[in-house]
């Protein structure tokens, strides 16, 4: 049976961030994820999780200057020391909060920026470093292909590219974060890819395509996808990283059949 985690950067935005944990629990979610915890101390985050009674299944390592449009720095030459510091910061939060999965965003290569070969070399070196550091803490490191319609210039775009990174890095704790929304936009063929990369998949996320609303909207048959994941023995979480079309709770009708 699928286990669903509410993405609190997208869902329950009707209330302040720290109140979203209890709101998700009240709606029937037992897991949560979100972009970043760093506006609050790890101790505050841990206390909030405990009070709400939910598991924090995932958050992102620091991703550069988000307000200025940066979406990760792992593939950006010259930012290696900043990336290493971000790994250490994320690990400290994960230790206090009991989180066992961290996502390292590759980043957007600016127009006229470094060439692809330099970015690839930097990316592999940084992911090797992060994989080694997270392994010491028994944490799974995740990398995620993201579509170029929402994030033009993002370095990692397709599942095969991510699989090649896993093969080159060769770390057992490095896995693919397979977001069905991004995957459908970039390449489709979801069922075949979910089966092909099942042994390398560490986390799944969902949203309707193309509007990125509830998963029962748009062109993907998620009831089929959820059954497929069950049939293939997927034991991880499914992150609900979607934009509620008309309020979070009113849009949870799709979740009723699954939350029990």
C-alpha positions, 0 to 999 in steps of 0.5 A: 500500500503506498505511503504518502507524504505531504509536501509542505512547501506546496500543500497546506499553505493556508497556514504558517509553515510550522503549523502545516505539520499538524495540518497534514497529520489531521488530514491523514498524512503520516509523512511530510517533506518540503524544500528546506528547514533552514529558517528554523533551528533543527531543535524547533523542527524536531519538536514540531515533528514530534508534536505533530506525530509525523515522519520527515521523509525528505528535505533538500540540501542548501541550494544556493540563493533561492530568492535569486533563482538558483536551484542547487549548486552541485554542478556549478564549478567554483562553488565546491566549498559552499556545496561541502558546507551545505552537506554538513549543514543538512547532515546536522539538521537530519541528525537532530530531526531523524531524517534519513533522505537528503536531496542534492539539487544539481543546479541551473547552468546560467547562459554563457556559463561553464561548459557541460564537461566542466559541469559534469566533472564538478557534479560527479565530484560533489555527488561522490563527496556528498554520498560518502558523507551521508553514508557515514550517517546512514542517510540515502542521498537522492538526485532528481531530474527536473524538467526544463520547462519549469526550470530552463537550464537545469543540469539533470533532466532525464532518468537515464542521465541520473542512472549514469551518475549513479553508475559513475559514482558507485555509492550504494546509498545514492538513489534516484528521486523519480518525480512523475511530473517531471518525468512525464513532461521530459520523456513519458513512458512512466511505467516502463521507467519505474520498472526499469529503475526500481532497484535504483529508486529511493523516492517518488513524487507525484503531481497532475500534468500539465498543471501540477495540481492534484494527482487525480487531474491531468493526463497521468493515471495515478491509480495505475501507477500506485498499483504498479508500485505496489506490484513491484514491491516499492517500499518507499514514500510517495511525495505529494509535490503538487499545487492544490487547485482550490485549497489543500483540504478541499482537494484531498478527495483523491487521498481518501481511498489511500490514506487508510 
